[in-house]
Every structure is written in structure tokens, then in C-alpha cells.
Amino acid sequence: MNKSTRSSPTLGLAPPPGATILFNGSDTSNLKGARVTEDGLLQEGAITAQPYQDFILHVEFRLPYMPEARGQGRANSGIYIQERYEVQILDSFGLDGLANECGGLYKTREPDLNMCLPPLTWQTYDIDFRAARFDENGQKIKNAQLTVVQNGVPVQNNVEIPNKTGAGRPEGPEARPIKFQDHSNPVRFRNIWVMPKD
């Protein structure tokens, strides 16, 4: 058998005109709580300095190799959209692809396909998000909606999010920041940018 090395077709994707660069290896002015490693990678735990409503987000992430860990203790992190909805990050290479695994909308919807690559491999999320809509009385009239493309393949395709996920903040009409969850596992990030759609 010939060895096959898989990689995301959107690795290194450049931000389009008008996008905000959240992290490019050094500048962290658009993040709060950012910690950068000596080799220029963003550690888990940062949050955007600005809130976002509707947007397209590009994130590159690398999972640590944790062979002794199991389940949610294995390279756990996540992209918390508006601090409300978590797109899970987890070392789920070769697993079933559940709602609490990589590409899943945490505890809400499993990915259509498990596209998680092996740990220590750079991977991508390209997320297209539309916030929930509320009327003038603060009543929700339309669910939030998102598409998640993991490593070039849609794993959540124009999916409605019925409510907040896990420990997310309650839904509301106001825009909120994007958080890169700190779950005490050394997940690393690079080349992060966001393009507001409004």
C-alpha cells in the first residue's frame, strides 16, 4: 500500500479584502487573553476583542498527541461562536463522529462526516455563521444558522442551531465575541481571520 498524507485544501488561506486578521503569528491586538508560544502559535483561551454578528471565519488548528487520554480529555477545545454555540475541537481521528467530537455542534448535532485528521496535523475550520434573529420585543423569530467546512469538506451544512450549546451564554439579539476554548489541553492555532457579512 502506498502511504497517503491528507491535508486541508484551505491551509494557508489568505484573508479576503475587508477581513479582520485575528492572529497571524505575532499581532494579537484583535484578541484578549492571547498567549503566544515561542514558535509563534496561539494557545487556547483567547477571545476576540470585538463582538461579531454574521461572519465567515477561517481557523487553522493543531491537536496535541495524547495517546493515554480518552474521550473529552483528548485534545479538547472548541470555537465558541458568540460565546453561545460551540463547534467542538477534539482528537476524534478514526472515531464515530459524535456530537461531542471534532466537527460536532457540541451536544446538539454530530458532523455529517468525521473529517478529523490525526493529531499533530494542521487542520482547518471554515465557518459561515448567521446569528439568530429577534423581534423588537426580544423574542427569537429565527434560529442561528451555520455551515462548517472541516478540512475542505462540509460537516455541518446550513444547519439551524435551536439554542445555546453546553455552557454557552444565553441567546440574545446582541453580538458577542468568538472564544477559542481553554479546556486545559495544548491545542494550538494559527492563521485566523474573520470577515463580517453585515
FILOZA-657535 format. One record per residue (C-alpha): x, z, y. Coordinates in steps of 0.2 Angstrom, whole numbers, padded with zeros to 4 digits, always signed. Layout:
N
XZY
...
// end
This chain:
198
+0000+0000+0000
+0006-0004+0017
+0006+0010+0030
-0007+0009+0044
-0004+0018+0060
-0020+0019+0070
-0021+0021+0089
-0034+0021+0103
-0035+0004+0112
-0038+0014+0128
-0022+0024+0128
-0014+0022+0145
-0030+0015+0153
-0027+0014+0172
-0040+0021+0184
-0050+0008+0192
-0051+0007+0212
-0061+0022+0219
-0057+0033+0204
-0050+0051+0206
-0034+0055+0196
-0037+0072+0189
-0020+0073+0180
-0005+0060+0179
+0009+0071+0173
+0013+0081+0189
+0000+0082+0203
-0013+0095+0199
-0021+0095+0217
-0038+0090+0210
-0038+0104+0197
-0040+0123+0197
-0031+0134+0185
-0020+0120+0179
-0004+0124+0169
+0008+0110+0165
+0021+0110+0151
+0039+0106+0154
+0037+0089+0147
+0023+0085+0159
+0007+0088+0149
-0008+0098+0155
-0013+0113+0145
-0031+0118+0140
-0041+0129+0153
-0041+0118+0169
-0056+0114+0178
-0059+0101+0192
-0058+0106+0210
-0074+0096+0214
-0091+0095+0206
-0097+0079+0198
-0115+0072+0195
-0115+0054+0187
-0097+0048+0182
-0086+0039+0170
-0072+0050+0163
-0056+0045+0154
-0046+0058+0145
-0031+0057+0133
-0028+0072+0122
-0017+0078+0108
-0021+0090+0094
-0009+0103+0088
-0004+0103+0069
-0011+0119+0062
-0011+0117+0043
-0015+0136+0040
-0031+0136+0051
-0048+0132+0046
-0065+0127+0054
-0067+0131+0073
-0049+0139+0073
-0041+0122+0070
-0036+0114+0087
-0051+0119+0096
-0055+0114+0114
-0068+0103+0122
-0074+0094+0138
-0087+0104+0146
-0097+0092+0157
-0104+0100+0172
-0099+0116+0163
-0115+0114+0154
-0113+0101+0140
-0098+0102+0128
-0090+0086+0119
-0081+0095+0106
-0062+0093+0103
-0056+0099+0085
-0045+0094+0072
-0058+0086+0060
-0047+0072+0053
-0054+0067+0036
-0069+0079+0038
-0088+0076+0038
-0090+0073+0056
-0102+0088+0061
-0110+0093+0077
-0096+0106+0080
-0082+0094+0075
-0072+0081+0086
-0084+0069+0094
-0099+0080+0092
-0110+0086+0106
-0107+0105+0102
-0121+0112+0090
-0133+0098+0096
-0128+0081+0089
-0115+0075+0076
-0105+0060+0080
-0111+0043+0073
-0094+0041+0065
-0079+0053+0063
-0066+0044+0073
-0054+0059+0074
-0036+0054+0071
-0023+0065+0063
-0015+0080+0073
+0000+0076+0085
-0008+0058+0088
-0014+0054+0106
-0032+0051+0106
-0045+0046+0119
-0062+0050+0125
-0071+0038+0137
-0087+0047+0143
-0101+0039+0153
-0112+0053+0159
-0128+0053+0169
-0134+0070+0175
-0151+0077+0171
-0164+0074+0185
-0175+0087+0193
-0190+0086+0205
-0192+0094+0221
-0199+0110+0213
-0183+0111+0202
-0192+0106+0186
-0182+0094+0175
-0190+0077+0173
-0176+0068+0164
-0163+0074+0151
-0145+0072+0154
-0138+0056+0145
-0121+0052+0139
-0110+0039+0129
-0094+0045+0121
-0082+0032+0115
-0068+0040+0105
-0053+0030+0101
-0062+0014+0106
-0077+0017+0095
-0094+0024+0102
-0098+0040+0093
-0112+0046+0105
-0121+0030+0111
-0133+0033+0126
-0138+0050+0119
-0150+0061+0128
-0145+0080+0129
-0160+0091+0128
-0152+0106+0135
-0136+0115+0138
-0124+0117+0123
-0116+0133+0116
-0110+0144+0130
-0113+0131+0144
-0120+0136+0160
-0139+0134+0163
-0145+0117+0168
-0149+0114+0186
-0150+0100+0199
-0133+0104+0207
-0117+0095+0202
-0104+0106+0194
-0086+0104+0189
-0079+0097+0172
-0069+0110+0162
-0056+0107+0149
-0060+0122+0137
-0047+0135+0133
-0050+0141+0115
-0033+0148+0113
-0026+0133+0104
-0012+0122+0111
-0022+0106+0114
-0013+0095+0127
-0020+0082+0139
-0013+0068+0150
-0019+0053+0160
-0036+0060+0165
-0046+0051+0179
-0065+0051+0184
-0075+0038+0193
-0091+0044+0201
-0105+0032+0199
-0115+0038+0214
// end
